[in-house]
Amino acid sequence: MRRPAHSSESVAPPPAELAPSNGLLNARTMPPQARAEMRSVLDEAIRLASRDQLGLRIPRDSRPVQHRRDMHYHYRPEIFLQLQGWTDFVFPKSSFRLAPNELCVIPAGVPHGETVSAEPDRPFRNLVIGFYNNTLSLHFAHEASPRKPDIECIEFFDAPNLDVFITLANTLSQTSATASASKETVLKGLVLALLGLLRNIIDVGGSQLNSDIGKVFQAKCVVREQFPNAELSVQRIAEGLGCSADYLSHLFHTETKERLTHYIQRIRIEAAAVELESTPLTISEIAYATGFSDPAYFARVFKRHKGITPQDFRTQLGASRTQREVQPKTVYFDRLDFSHGSPTQRSTADAGTAEPR
């Protein structure tokens, strides 16, 4: 992958004050012309990556999941493709500027702040990819107020294979920190695979979420983005949307046949299940990470949704991974072979012609 000319990372200056995002409260689904733009943007990124002309920026800050003033972090990776203008990222120990035709992957848990600026003749614009529970989002960001980015339009895609996207993003982060001789080749392959999957899901994917309109769509967007916040509630969402909690609850139940309070819990429990399966976090840490202020209450809610406790859920996952492989290694027309094979014993005479079986 092409390395940007400004690739040296410096100690981060004091981050600029960032106002709370209102983009999700005013979210609108992506119009057809924006989806067409998304296709062309990813096509161009794939073309550039294949020619080693797409810059790749990945912060190397250690100690993730830190609470830093004017910074935030996510429990999944986040990806930025810069289209116009610049995004200035600050991290606890470093900073860099993302320029047009550069891709940034921020690893899960890395605190960061961001401010933006426009080019003299073109406004700021980038494409942001986020990961949720069996769903990924793509949104165009614009400069909503001086130096502050926000969501212009957003679309969600059902992704039953979400773990593939996350694994690619995580592997990009891990590979970028290595000194392997094949590092650049591996990075290029991972970037092309990730961009290709994103491009494909635009053509073949969609989400039930996109069929919701108005305040129901906005409420679901807020829940998916803000579920780790223990202060998230129907009342808070309603205040942000400029309506009463009773009205929003009634509207949400009428259109979805599910209570908004139940939806918030369900999204949190689905996120917790993913964390139990894919991270070494403790049960209490997962409780706090998914918006529960009381681990004991989290355990009760988890059991109500999943039928077992979080610890039993994790234990069952571990047991299933350690079960003996029961599928045969090789299937022949007349027999099954469960062995992994062994090299043939070769004599001196036929050492050059024998083949392993």
C-alpha positions, -999 to +999 in steps of 0.1 A: +000+000+000+012+036-007+025+053+024+015+089+027+042+116+025+031+128+059+033+094+075+053+104+107+031+105+137+037+132+163+026+137+199-010+148+198-017+185+205-046+193+229-077+182+210-102+207+199-135+208+217-160+185+199-197+191+202-221+161+206-232+147+173-267+154+162-263+134+129-281+103+141-310+124+156-315+139+121-305+108+102-321+101+068-318+071+047-296+073+017-312+085-015-306+066-048-281+091-061-261+089-029-260+051-031-248+054-067-221+077-055-211+052-028-206+026-055-184+049-076-164+059-045-156+023-036-149+014-073-123+042-073-108+031-040-104-004-053-088+009-085-063+030-065-056+002-040-049-023-069-023+002-082-007+009-048-021+045-049-045+043-019-028+056+013-034+036+045-033+052+079-037+031+111-029+046+146-006+025+167-016+038+201-016+011+228-038+006+258-073+007+242-105+015+260-093+046+278-115+074+289-100+106+275-114+141+275-128+151+241-123+116+227-145+086+222-140+050+212-160+021+198-160-016+206-157-024+169-132-010+143-142+021+124-131+029+088-128+063+071-123+068+034-114+104+027-130+119-004-125+157-001-109+180+024-090+166+054-098+149+087-074+156+116-073+127+140-059+130+175-052+100+197-038+097+233-002+096+220-002+107+184-020+125+156-022+125+118-041+142+090-061+120+066-060+133+031-081+125-001-075+090-014-064+077+020-081+050+041-080+051+079-087+020+101-092+029+137-089-003+158-115-012+183-112+006+216-087+033+205-098+067+218-098+094+192-111+128+183-116+143+149-119+177+133-122+185+096-114+211+071-123+218+035-102+224+004-102+259-011-126+248-039-143+217-025-162+210+008-151+183+033-166+149+026-158+113+036-173+078+037-175+062+071-180+025+078-193+013+112-200-021+126-230-030+148-248-063+157-251-083+125-253-050+107-229-025+092-235+011+083-221+033+056-226+071+058-214+101+041-201+128+064-200+165+059-189+196+078-220+203+098-205+233+116-169+248+115-144+219+118-171+195+131-182+165+110-216+148+111-238+124+092-252+136+060-271+104+050-267+068+062-276+033+051-276+000+071-268-034+056-276-068+071-244-087+075-247-122+088-210-126+081-201-094+100-172-113+117-155-115+083-155-077+079-143-072+115-116-099+111-103-081+080-102-048+098-086-062+129-060-081+108-052-049+089-045-032+122-023-061+135-004-065+102+004-027+100+023-030+133+046-059+121+079-058+103+074-087+080+090-088+046+056-095+031+038-068+050+029-046+021+016-075+000-006-086+029-019-051+036-028-047-001-046-080-002-066-072+030-076-037+018-088-051-015-107-079+002-124-054+026-132-028-001-145-056-024-168-070+003-182-035+010-187-029-027-205-062-031-229-056-001-240-023-016-253-042-047-268-073-029-275-061+006-301-041+025-316-039+059-350-040+074-339-009+093-339+011+060-376+005+055-384+023+087-392+060+083-391+091+103-387+090+141-386+051+142-356+050+119-339+078+138-346+061+172-331+028+159-300+046+146-295+063+180-299+029+198-274+011+176-249+039+179-254+048+216-262+014+233-230+014+253-242+046+270-258+037+303-278+070+302-296+059+270-333+057+276-366+063+258-368+097+275-334+108+263-341+096+227-374+113+227-359+146+239-333+144+211-361+138+185-382+166+199-412+146+210-426+130+242-415+096+255-451+084+254-456+094+218-423+078+207-430+046+226-465+043+210-452+051+175-423+027+178-446-002+190-472+006+164-447+004+135-424-024+148-446-044+171-418-042+197-415-019+226-386+006+224-374-004+259-372-040+247-354-030+215-327-012+236-322-042+258-322-066+228-295-046+210-274-045+241-277-082+247-268-090+211-237-069+215-229-086+247-232-120+231-206-109+204-183-096+231-186-129+251-176-148+220-149-127+206-131-108+235-114-118+267-133-091+286-148-101+320-185-104+325-186-071+344-165-053+318-189-065+291-219-054+312-204-019+314-194-019+278-229-026+266-247+000+287-255-018+319-245+000+351-251-031+373-234-065+362-260-085+383-289-068+365-271-074+332-268-112+340-306-113+348-315-095+315-291-117+295-307-149+309-341-136+301-331-130+265-308-160+259-321-186+284-287-190+301-264-168+321-235-149+304-210-172+321-228-204+309-231-188+274-193-183+273-186-218+287-208-234+260-189-215+233-156-227+247-168-262+249-180-262+213-146-250+202-127-278+220-149-306+208-131-333+188-134-329+151-160-354+140-159-347+102-136-369+082-104-353+068-109-369+034-139-386+018-132-414-007-158-432-028-155-463-006-142-450+028-137-421+052-103-411+064-101-392+097-063-390+097-042-360+085-020-383+064+017-390+067+046-388+043+054-420+024+086-438+033+109-432+003+138-454-006+170-439-021+160-452-055+127-435-057+133-405-035+129-382-064+096-396-077+076-406-046+046-384-037+030-379-003-003-397+002 
